[in-house]
Amino acid sequence: MSAWWGDALLAIGVATLGAAGGAATSPGMAGWVNSPGRVALEAVCGLALALRRRHPVPLAVAVIAASLFGGVPFALPFAVYNLAVHVRDPRVVWPLAAVATAVAAGPGRPDGWPATSPPQLVAEALFIGCAPLLLGLYVRARRDLAEREARGQVDRARTEERARLAREMHDVVTHRVSLMVLQAGSLRMLAGQVDGEEVRAVAEQIRATGAQALDELRAVVGVLRAGNPVEAAPLTPQPDLPDLDTLVRESRAVGVPVELRVTGEAPDLPPPLGRTAYRIVQEALTNARKHAYGAPVTVDVAYSEQRVVLRVRNAAPPGRRPAEPLPGGGAGLLGLRERVTLLGGALRAGPTPSGGFEVGAELPLPAGAA
């Protein structure tokens, strides 16, 4: 609606100025232009600019044609500019602009028009035909550049969102499914060896783990389905560092001895930092279950005024493997490194001299978090 009002005001303004100029220059000229006809011509050409967005080519043709009969209308440079802005086909723009420039050079000037020197005539033709064309091409190029930059920002935002969701999917699936595989392997080993009560307890663990995995996957899929990721954010609380006890219990329940050691007083952590710290410990415990099943694991969390330091270390594998193989895609540590880098921290991961593996991270606290 605002664009329509702008076009209407432009049309009225050009029509008014053109009609006033036509009334001032008509006396003394020969032919029909020495009449209200020229005033009407200027007014009609000016008012036609209201259609400049929807019909740029017919508008330019009509104003150029009017120039052949009653002098150069005041609306002609506006029609040429509009043609350059809204029409992309150079086979249309350049010929019409050339005709408009030629018309402005004098063929449509009626008898009685004041005498003009050739240099002045050329200057007027360039001002009426070429200058609006070049200005219109410049404006269109700037608009195209702005649109490309906006599309690029949208594409980058989508790429970053896809990467974030991929990390969340990986964290959810690998952790929960690895637990379910280990629990199912334990259930198969227990079948026929112990009473039904213990088997039912392990089966209940599998059911609960599967339900948790489904809930977390639904939350991520809800973000994917919604148009606005912010509005589609899950309403349930996201895991944070205080939830590490749950991770430890889950690993212990499937036969992985884990010791959690916390030093310092936990500050109020920003949600992104708390979730990242939780995911680091989660991924490290998942890898320990995959590659060093049964080896003791220590989880150290140290709080200070400037940072949170995490270290998850597992001993060398004891030589036994879980009942079911646990495949790994190798993307977990890469996703963690991306998370930590976004927070300005550092992540290290690698084997230890004793044959185990260690994952460590330092996450700086923002000012005022303590």
NORSULTA-V946782 format. One record per backbone hydrogen bond with DSSP energy under -1.0 kcal/mol. CO is the residue of the C=O (numbers start at 1). NH is the residue of the N-H. E is the energy in kcal/mol with one decimal. If there is no record, write none. Layout:
CO_NH_E ; CO_NH_E
This chain:
1_5_-2.3 ; 2_6_-2.1 ; 3_7_-2.4 ; 4_8_-2.4 ; 5_9_-2.6 ; 6_10_-2.3 ; 7_11_-2.6 ; 8_12_-2.5 ; 9_13_-2.5 ; 10_14_-2.7 ; 11_15_-2.5 ; 12_16_-2.4 ; 13_17_-2.4 ; 14_18_-2.9 ; 15_19_-2.5 ; 16_20_-2.3 ; 17_21_-2.5 ; 18_22_-2.7 ; 19_23_-2.3 ; 20_24_-1.5 ; 21_25_-1.8 ; 22_26_-1.5 ; 26_29_-2.2 ; 31_34_-1.3 ; 33_35_-1.5 ; 35_38_-1.2 ; 36_40_-2.5 ; 37_41_-2.4 ; 38_42_-2.6 ; 39_43_-2.2 ; 40_44_-2.8 ; 41_45_-2.5 ; 42_46_-2.2 ; 43_47_-2.6 ; 44_48_-1.9 ; 46_49_-1.5 ; 47_50_-1.8 ; 48_51_-2.0 ; 49_52_-1.8 ; 51_55_-2.6 ; 55_59_-1.7 ; 56_60_-2.0 ; 57_61_-2.5 ; 58_62_-2.5 ; 59_63_-2.4 ; 60_64_-2.5 ; 61_65_-2.6 ; 62_66_-2.3 ; 63_67_-1.4 ; 65_68_-1.0 ; 66_69_-1.2 ; 66_70_-1.5 ; 73_76_-1.5 ; 75_79_-2.1 ; 76_80_-2.2 ; 77_81_-2.4 ; 78_82_-2.4 ; 79_83_-1.9 ; 80_84_-2.1 ; 81_85_-1.8 ; 82_86_-2.3 ; 83_87_-1.7 ; 89_92_-1.7 ; 89_93_-2.1 ; 90_94_-1.7 ; 92_96_-1.6 ; 93_97_-2.5 ; 94_98_-2.4 ; 95_99_-2.4 ; 96_100_-2.5 ; 97_101_-2.2 ; 98_102_-2.3 ; 99_103_-2.8 ; 100_104_-2.1 ; 103_106_-1.6 ; 106_109_-2.1 ; 108_71_-1.5 ; 110_113_-1.6 ; 111_30_-1.9 ; 117_121_-2.5 ; 118_122_-2.6 ; 119_123_-2.4 ; 120_124_-2.5 ; 121_125_-2.4 ; 122_126_-2.7 ; 123_127_-2.3 ; 124_128_-2.4 ; 125_129_-2.8 ; 126_131_-3.0 ; 129_133_-1.1 ; 130_134_-2.8 ; 131_135_-2.5 ; 132_136_-2.5 ; 133_137_-2.4 ; 134_138_-2.1 ; 135_139_-2.5 ; 136_140_-2.5 ; 137_141_-2.2 ; 138_142_-2.3 ; 139_143_-2.4 ; 140_144_-2.6 ; 141_145_-2.3 ; 142_146_-2.4 ; 143_147_-2.5 ; 144_148_-2.4 ; 145_149_-2.4 ; 146_150_-2.3 ; 147_151_-2.7 ; 148_152_-2.5 ; 149_153_-2.3 ; 150_154_-2.2 ; 151_155_-2.7 ; 152_156_-2.5 ; 153_157_-2.5 ; 154_158_-2.5 ; 155_159_-2.5 ; 156_160_-2.7 ; 157_161_-2.4 ; 158_162_-2.7 ; 159_163_-2.4 ; 160_164_-2.4 ; 161_165_-2.6 ; 162_166_-2.5 ; 163_167_-2.2 ; 164_168_-2.3 ; 165_169_-2.8 ; 166_170_-2.5 ; 167_171_-2.7 ; 168_172_-2.6 ; 169_173_-2.9 ; 170_174_-2.5 ; 171_175_-1.5 ; 172_176_-2.0 ; 173_177_-2.5 ; 174_178_-1.7 ; 175_179_-1.7 ; 176_180_-2.2 ; 177_181_-2.6 ; 178_182_-2.3 ; 179_183_-2.8 ; 180_184_-2.7 ; 181_185_-2.4 ; 182_186_-2.3 ; 183_187_-2.3 ; 184_188_-2.2 ; 185_189_-1.9 ; 186_190_-2.1 ; 187_191_-1.6 ; 190_193_-2.4 ; 190_194_-1.5 ; 195_199_-1.2 ; 196_200_-2.5 ; 197_201_-1.7 ; 198_202_-2.0 ; 199_203_-2.5 ; 200_204_-2.2 ; 201_205_-1.7 ; 202_206_-2.1 ; 203_207_-2.3 ; 204_208_-2.7 ; 205_209_-2.6 ; 206_210_-2.6 ; 207_211_-2.3 ; 208_212_-2.2 ; 209_213_-2.4 ; 210_214_-2.3 ; 211_215_-2.3 ; 212_216_-2.4 ; 213_217_-2.5 ; 214_218_-2.6 ; 215_219_-1.7 ; 216_220_-1.8 ; 217_221_-3.0 ; 218_222_-2.3 ; 219_223_-1.2 ; 220_224_-1.6 ; 221_225_-2.2 ; 222_226_-1.6 ; 228_232_-1.8 ; 230_233_-1.2 ; 240_243_-2.0 ; 241_244_-2.1 ; 243_247_-1.2 ; 244_248_-2.5 ; 245_249_-2.4 ; 246_250_-2.4 ; 247_251_-2.1 ; 248_252_-2.4 ; 249_253_-2.1 ; 251_256_-2.3 ; 252_255_-1.6 ; 257_297_-2.7 ; 259_299_-3.3 ; 261_301_-2.6 ; 263_303_-2.6 ; 267_269_-1.1 ; 270_274_-2.5 ; 271_275_-2.7 ; 272_276_-2.1 ; 273_277_-2.4 ; 274_278_-2.1 ; 275_279_-2.6 ; 276_280_-2.1 ; 277_281_-1.9 ; 278_282_-2.5 ; 279_283_-2.7 ; 280_284_-2.2 ; 281_285_-2.4 ; 282_286_-2.3 ; 283_287_-2.4 ; 284_288_-2.0 ; 285_289_-2.2 ; 286_290_-1.9 ; 287_291_-3.0 ; 288_292_-2.0 ; 292_295_-2.1 ; 296_315_-2.3 ; 297_259_-2.6 ; 298_313_-2.4 ; 299_261_-3.3 ; 300_311_-2.1 ; 301_263_-2.7 ; 302_309_-2.7 ; 306_365_-3.3 ; 307_304_-1.8 ; 308_363_-2.8 ; 309_302_-2.7 ; 310_361_-2.2 ; 311_300_-3.2 ; 312_359_-2.6 ; 313_298_-2.8 ; 314_357_-1.6 ; 331_335_-2.3 ; 332_336_-2.1 ; 333_337_-2.4 ; 334_338_-1.8 ; 335_339_-2.2 ; 336_340_-2.8 ; 337_341_-2.4 ; 338_342_-2.0 ; 339_343_-1.0 ; 340_345_-2.5 ; 341_344_-1.6 ; 346_362_-2.2 ; 348_360_-3.0 ; 350_358_-2.6 ; 352_355_-2.0 ; 356_352_-1.6 ; 357_314_-2.5 ; 358_350_-2.1 ; 359_312_-2.9 ; 360_348_-2.9 ; 361_310_-2.9 ; 362_346_-1.8 ; 363_308_-2.4 ; 366_369_-1.8
